[in-house]
Amino acid sequence: MAEIRVEHLHKAFADFTAVRDSGFTVADGEFFVLLGPSGCGKTTTLRMIAGLELPTAGRILLGGRDVTFDRARARDIAFVFQLFALYPHMNVRRNVGFPLKCQGMPAREIARRVEEAARLLRIDHLLDRPVSGLSGGDRQRVALGRALVREPQAFLMDEPLGALDTEFRALMCGELRGLHNRLGATTVYVTHDQLEAMAMADKIAVMNRGVIEQFGTPREIYERPASMFVADFIGSPPMGFLPFQGRVARGDRAVTIDGMAIPVPEIREDVAEGELVLGLRPEHVRLDRAGPLKGTVFGTEYLGTTQIVAIDTPRGPIKARLPAALPVRAGETVRMSLAAERLSLFDGATGRAIRTAQHGQGQGEEGRPHG
């Protein structure tokens, strides 16, 4: 396995820029996820790492070797596509072993690797079955097996669970992560599904419009979003936003909204008068008769041990995650307090996070927007 380093990667198609000055490092043995909405540039980035697209500018290093303009077959990587791309006229055994046969590997070694991969993926009982009769989950395992037998330096996966139903996807998330842990493989995984990313990733790069907005661990990205886009894209429900006019200065520990002082983490920079946005996760809101925020309940969603309560405030709607046993009814006026140390503050004009004690003096290598 090997480290993957991407430096100032840029890809343009005529007048359209798909990837803009991206940079990140995937450590040896790391499970790394490129996450973002459709059209954000994540698949184009993956295809450039694989050698299926050539960059307009920038460098790609695999195990310290510059492979920027090497052909795909010279990069020693394995690619798993969203569509299984299996050969319907071959059984499972022949599908899994086909890449090795193309390399001219001896039949005995092919058989050994195929059977080893099949055991890892729990499809050894299917080896002599035709692929056409398999379930979606089993066909995806066959596609993974075909990548595993090559024993490459890195695995690249482009939405490999996208064609599966919800139950199979949840099952395969656990199996993929378990397989990764057993192999110690360097893996780059592309998805638009934040639940997949948060369940499997060691590190995540969140992409938007060709730019990596934030790079970090799942926890860092959830708790310290670098932009309003990341805060809105990550989380279920996503972060709520309360826009207001004001300014902040280094050392401030509160912001004023509609005449009420709301405590926030210590501000670490000066921001001139303009639109600011207070960001809060549903679990950071609690009902409090003496709280500074006031709103009207307009909906509830029962989740068993908790409930998601939708509240309309003078600054816009927010959601609160509250105990299921707490009586709340639509139309009720409530007051709320917030978990001050967990709040985020954004510049409304740019969408970027304003540096606070929560975010540190800067995002650093972990959690800093790239590009």
N, C-alpha and C positions, 0 to 999 in steps of 0.2 A: 504494500500500500504506500501512498505517497501524499505529500502536501500539495495542494493546488493553490497557486497565487495568481490573482487577476489584478493587473495594474492599468489604470486609466483606460479601461476598455470602452470603445465607442463603435457604434454600428449605425450607418445611415443607408437608407434605401432611397436614392434620388433626393427629394426634398423632405423625406420623413426620417426623423431620428428615432430609432427603436431603442438604443441603449446609449446613455450619455455619461462618459467619463466615470465608469464604475470601477470600484476597487474593493477587494476583500481577500482574505486568506482562509482556506479550509485546512485545518490542521490534519496531520496524518492520523487516520482512524476516526475522524469526526463525522457525525451525521449532520450535514448542513442543508438548510432549506431555503430556497428562493421562493418567497411568498408575495403574492400580489394579485390584483384583479386581472381579468382577461385583457390582453393588449398592453400590459405594462412593461414588457421586455424580458420577462424571466425566461421564457422558452428560447428566445433569441440568444440570451446569455449562455444558456446551457448548450445550445447547438454550437456556439463558438468554442466553448470548452471542449466539446466533442470533436471539433474539426469539421462539422457539417456546414458551418458558415465561417467565412473569413471576416475578421474585424476590419473596420475602416482605420482604426488606430488602436494603440495599446498593446499590451503583452499578456501572454498566458504561459505560466510555468508549471510544469508537472514534475514533481520530485526534483525541483531545482533546474530542470532542463527547459529551455525555451522551445515551446511547441506551437507558437502562435500561428505559423504558416505550414505546419506539418499536416499531411493528410490524416484523416481519421484512423486509418488502419495502422499508422505509425505511432499512435499515441498510447496504446496499451490501456484502453478504457473499454467498458461495456455499457451499452445504452439500452435502457428498458423504456419502451414507448407506452403511451396511453392505450392504444389499440394493440392487441396482443401480438399481431404479426407472426402468427404460427403457420406452419405448412400443413394444410388440411389433409394432404395425401400421406402424411407421415404419422406414425404413432408417437407417443410421448417420448420414448427412449430416443428415437431418431431425431426428433425436434430438439431435444436438449443437447444431444451430441453433435448436431450439424456444424456448429462453428469449428469444433475440433477436427472434424472430418475435412473441412475446407482447408485447414492448416496442414493436413497430411499427417496428423498424429497417429501413432500405432493404435490398432483396434483395442488392444488390451488396456492401454492407458485411457482411451476414450471411455471404455466400459467402467473402469474404476472411478473416473471423475463423475460420470453420469450417475452412477449408483450412490456415490457420496453426496452429490447435490440433491438427489431425490430423497435421501434419508433426512437431510437437513430441512428440506421443504415439506416433508411428510407426504410425498407423492410416489414413494417407492412401490406402492401397490398398484399404481396406475401406469407403470412404465410401458406395458404392452397394450395399453388402451389407445384407440384413436382419439385425437384431440377434439374432433367434432362433437363428441358426445359428452364432453366435460362441462362442468359448471363454470361460471365466470371466474370464481375464486380459484378453482383448480387450473384453469387456463392461464391465469396470472402467475400462479406458482411455476407453471411450465416455462413461461417467458422469463421469470427470474432465474430458473434453473439454467436456461440457456446462457444467461449472463454469468452465473456463478462458475460454470465449468471452465471458463476461460482464465480464471484466477488473475484478473486484471489489476492494475495499480489503483483504479478508481471505478466506482459505479455511478452512472448518471441516470436519473429516473425522471421522466417527463409525465407527470400526473398519472402514474401507473395504476391508481385505484379509481380513476375518474369514471370508468365504465361499470363499476360495481354498485350494487344497491347499498343502502345505508348500513344494514347489518353486516354484510361482507366487508365493507370498508372499515368498520370499527374493528372487526376481527383481524383483518390484514394489517392494520396499523400496528397492533400489538405484535403480530408475527414478524413484520418487517423490522421493527426495532429490536426484537429478540434475536433475529438473524444477524442484524448488524453487530449486536453485542458479542455474539459467538464468533463472528469472523474478524472483528476489529477492522472492518473495511472503511475506507474513505468514501463517503457517499455524498453526492449532491442531488437533492430531491426538489423538484418543482411542483408547486401546488397553488391553487387559489383558495384552498380550504384552511382557514386558520386553526380549526380543530385538529386536522392532520399535523399541521406544523407544530402546534403546541404540544401534541402528544409524543412526537418522535424526535424533534430537533435538539441537538446540543447548542447550535447557533442558528439564528434566523437573519436573513437579509430581507427587509420589506421594501418592495419596489413599487414605484408609482410613476407613470409616464416616462419610463426609461431611466429613472434615477433611483438609486438606493437611498431611501429616506432614513433608514436606521438599520444598524447591525448590532446584534447582541444575543444574549441568552433569552429564552422565552420569558423568564421572570423580569429581566431588565426591560424588555420591550413592552410588557404588560404594565409594569409598575412605573416606568419612567419613559413614556413615549416621547420621541424627539420632535413630533409634529402632530398637528390636529388630524392629519390623514391617518397616521399610525394609530392614534388614540381611537379614532372612529372605526378603523378596519379590524382592530384586535379587541376581542372581548364580546361576550354574549350575555346580556345586551352590551352594546358598546358604551364608551364613555359619554356622559352627558356634558353639554356645554352651556355656560351662562355668559353671554357677551355683555360688556359694559364699557363705558368710557372712563378713562383714567390714566394715570401714570404710576410707575413704581421706581423706587430708588434702591440702590444697594443697602442692605441691612433691614429693609422693611419686612415686617412679619404679619402684615394684614393688608387686605384690599377693601375698598369701600364700594358696596353695591347698594344703590337706592338708600343711601344714608346709613346702612348697616355695615359695621366692621366685621369682616370674615377672616379669621386667622388662616394663614398659609405658611408653608415652609419658608425659611429666611431667603429673601431675594438676593441674588449674587450679581446683579447687573442693573444698570440704569436704563429705563425705557421711557421715551418721551410720551407726552400726552397723545392718546389715540385709542383705538379700539383694542381692548384686552379681552381675553376669554378665560374664564375659570373652568377647568375640566375636573369632573368627578365621576368615579366609578359607582355603580349602584350600591355596592357593599360599603361605600364610604358615607352613605346618607343614613341618618336615623331620625325617627320622630322624637321631637323634644319640644315640650310646651314653651320652653324659654329660648328656643333656637332662633337664630337671626333670619332664617329663610322662611317665607310663607308661600303656600300653594294650595291648589285644589285637586283632590284625587279624581282622576277620570277613567281609571281602569286598573284591574288587577289580574295577575296570571299566577295560578296556583301551581307550585312545583313540588309538592310533597312536604319537605321539611321547611321550605322557604316559599315566599311569594314575591313576585316582581310587581311593584306598585308604580303606576304611571301618574306623575304629578305635574300639573300645569302651574308654572310660576310666572311672575311678571316679566322674567327674562327668557322665558321659553320652557319647553317641557324637559323634565328629567325623570329618571327612574331610580327607585330605591329597592334594594334587596332586603326584605324584612322577614322575621319569623312568621311561619305560616299561621301560628295560633294568634297573632296580633290582629285584633278586629279593625278592619279598615273598610270603608264603604265609598262607593262612587259619589261624588258631590261633596264629600267632607272636606272642610278646611283644616289644614294641618300646618304645624311649624316644624322646622327641621334644623338639626345641627350637623356639621360635617367633620370628618376625621381630618383635622388640619394638616397633619404631617404627611398625609397621603395624596393631597390635592396637586393638580398640575395647573400651570398658568401659561397661556400662549399669547403670542403677538397676533392680533386679529388680522393685520395686514398681510403678514407673510405665512402665518400658520405654524411658525416654529415655536418650540418650547422655550420659555424664558428660564434662564438658569436660576435654580433655587438650591437650597441645602439638600433637597431630595435628589436633584439631578447632579449635584457636585459642581465643581468649578467649570466643567465642560463635559461633553459626552465621552471624550477620550476614545481609545480604540474600540471599547465596548459601547455600543449605543450611539455612536456619532453618525449623523447623516454623511454618506459618502456621495461624491459626484458634485 
